[in-house]
Amino acid sequence: MRDKIVGAARRTVKAATSPGSATSHSLSTLASAARARQDWNVDLYYRRLICEKSPESSGAWLQYGHTLKETGFHKRAEDAYNRALALKPLDPEIILQLGHLSKIMGRTRAATAFFQEARRLDHPDQEGIVFELGLLKKTDNSQIFWDAPHGTEREGLHVFLSVAVGRIAENDKSAVGASLGESDYSYAFAMRGFLQALEALGIDHSVIHHPEYIADIQARSGAAHNIHLGFYPPEGMRLLKGAYNIDCCAWEFDRLRTPAEQTSYHAFADPVTMLNIADEIWAPSQAGVDAITLSGVTRPVRLVSAPMLENLATQPRSPTRTWAQIDKVASRVGIGPWQPMAIVPAIQPSLNLAAASRRSSLRAVVQNSDAPQPPKIFLSVFNIHDMRKNAKAMVDAFMAVSVDHPDALLLLKMSTPHRGGEPLNQIFMKEQLFTPGDMVPPVVSERIWVTDQVLTREELNNLYDLSDFYLCTSYGEGQNLPLIEAMSRGVVPVSVDHTAMADYIREDNAIVIPSRKGALDRKLTARYGLYGATTHYCSSDDVAAAMEQAIALGDEAYGDLSRAAIRTVGETFGAGSFDSALKDVVGRMAAGAEA
């Protein structure tokens, strides 16, 4: 096929010009026509002839390089561009094209250097160059800088980040759905905050997969200092050899598991042993720092929360909204189905079918009221298999509150790893309502609606915007990102204030649910394998009282709490603590290198 194409090109040249008399101009006309129809092989033939006739023309070699690049001959394209640059040194256009070629070849450091040089030489497309430089910083590099310089050329800092489930594209439903509900998927959302902070701070960074498979990052990275932020639970730490390893892990109980509590004989099962392999540990809450330290971890443990830099509301929420405003927001929360909570153990199969037949869009659910004002909407977001959420307390409390407030709504946005399998009400009954030794009480309500639909980041923000209150009744949390995200949108929390929440839930920004400390019950002990550990309990009566207090808030009081919630997120989860911690690590690394 290629011989036919080249043969056709030769015949065209022969027909257009007499033998030996083809000019660079006539060949350029034929080459441009071929390029216009994207016939790169024919274009390549003409460009080569032009270079033979005008070997001292930098423009001819530049165009020849373009065509070689388009046809996939990258090394030959590089030779052509360098020939052009030798004829016309410091030409910003040639340097820019070398940057584009280096990016295609995976030479990210070289591409960055060429783009920066083209920018310094005042290339007219400054905006495009800035875009390319930003794109290189965001690149998810699965292959890491094989072209890295070594020795005295090393300079600067490069941060590598990794997480077991990989980076999640939050505006791609299929990508989000592939990870939601899986083990430790929340670590990927925590990593997102650190990525945002690194970009805001202008620090070079890359997301990598399976850091344990890389022999030595120093052989690939040209940076003087390499830091690895691994987002793994305590027993799941993965090392990046050649880097300073920091495990960013969360913990929600008062201590880690002991070796006696491990049911596995796996060499890596003990969390204290695994955390001591890291160079340093960052925990997102003070409660987590205390639990890890008290468990016997000897590595430095520091409080560094996942930053929350995006989607922060600029104004407090108004508690008084019209039906039109509510309808507009509800219509933007996707088209996935919600269904009413319907649980009666003796006839659960029939109720599963009945609830499924009542599936509805959230817009229709919210509109199902004859009241003159929109209902007060409570929201909670959690993994349906996560027993730490204490969902029974929130459901029991809402059932009591709805007697006096029949228009109120409780929305439970849950995640499951196997959507479309076992009915949602059936899973909720087994995972959240069942307690050993107790009967499961019936819960049937047209005001409690549940879903496990996958939402993009934008749709989830709209769900927060639809809600008046975010409800948290957890036994314990490592950071509780959904609660923080809701607060960042101005939603008023109705929440307990222990474990991670002690860092940011206060009387001035939330309706606080009282709680007490006690030993783990049988169900929690069996699930989490902690014998004699303690956690925090809140009663359904206390939750109901807090919900009543929330509903009774006046406009001014609600606005004050909403404003304070936004301010708390901005102050507590900005990039400051992360920036400070990173500078401290780099300072210690530099001091060690100089010693």
HELIX and SHEET records of a PDB file:
HELIX    1   1 ARG A    2  ALA A   16  1                                  15    
HELIX    2   2 SER A   24  ALA A   36  1                                  13    
HELIX    3   3 TRP A   40  LYS A   53  1                                  14    
HELIX    4   4 SER A   58  GLU A   70  1                                  13    
HELIX    5   5 HIS A   74  LEU A   87  1                                  14    
HELIX    6   6 PRO A   92  ILE A  104  1                                  13    
HELIX    7   7 THR A  108  ARG A  120  1                                  13    
HELIX    8   8 GLN A  126  LYS A  138  1                                  13    
HELIX    9   9 GLY A  151  GLU A  153  5                                   3    
HELIX   10  10 LYS A  173  SER A  179  1                                   7    
HELIX   11  11 SER A  186  LEU A  201  1                                  16    
HELIX   12  12 PRO A  211  TYR A  213  5                                   3    
HELIX   13  13 ILE A  217  ALA A  219  5                                   3    
HELIX   14  14 PRO A  234  GLY A  236  5                                   3    
HELIX   15  15 PRO A  259  GLU A  261  5                                   3    
HELIX   16  16 PRO A  271  LEU A  275  1                                   5    
HELIX   17  17 GLN A  286  LEU A  294  1                                   9    
HELIX   18  18 TRP A  323  ALA A  330  1                                   8    
HELIX   19  19 PRO A  345  ILE A  347  5                                   3    
HELIX   20  20 GLN A  348  SER A  357  1                                  10    
HELIX   21  21 LEU A  362  GLN A  367  1                                   6    
HELIX   22  22 MET A  387  LYS A  389  5                                   3    
HELIX   23  23 ALA A  391  ASP A  404  1                                  14    
HELIX   24  24 LEU A  424  PHE A  428  1                                   5    
HELIX   25  25 MET A  429  LEU A  433  3                                   5    
HELIX   26  26 ARG A  457  LEU A  466  1                                  10    
HELIX   27  27 LEU A  481  SER A  488  1                                   8    
HELIX   28  28 THR A  499  ASP A  503  5                                   5    
HELIX   29  29 ARG A  522  TYR A  528  1                                   7    
HELIX   30  30 SER A  540  ILE A  551  1                                  12    
HELIX   31  31 ASP A  555  THR A  572  1                                  18    
HELIX   32  32 GLY A  576  GLU A  594  1                                  19    
SHEET    1   A 6 HIS A 205  VAL A 207  0                                        
SHEET    2   A 6 LEU A 157  VAL A 163  1                                        
SHEET    3   A 6 HIS A 225  PHE A 231  1                                        
SHEET    4   A 6 TYR A 244  CYS A 248  1                                        
SHEET    5   A 6 GLU A 280  ALA A 283  1                                        
SHEET    6   A 6 VAL A 301  LEU A 303  1                                        
SHEET    1   B 7 GLN A 339  ILE A 343  0                                        
SHEET    2   B 7 VAL A 443  THR A 451 -1                                        
SHEET    3   B 7 LEU A 409  SER A 415  1                                        
SHEET    4   B 7 ILE A 377  ASN A 383  1                                        
SHEET    5   B 7 PHE A 469  CYS A 472  1                                        
SHEET    6   B 7 VAL A 492  SER A 495  1                                        
SHEET    7   B 7 ILE A 511  VAL A 512  1                                        
SHEET    1   C 2 ARG A 516  ALA A 519  0                                        
SHEET    2   C 2 THR A 534  TYR A 537 -1                                        
END                                                                             
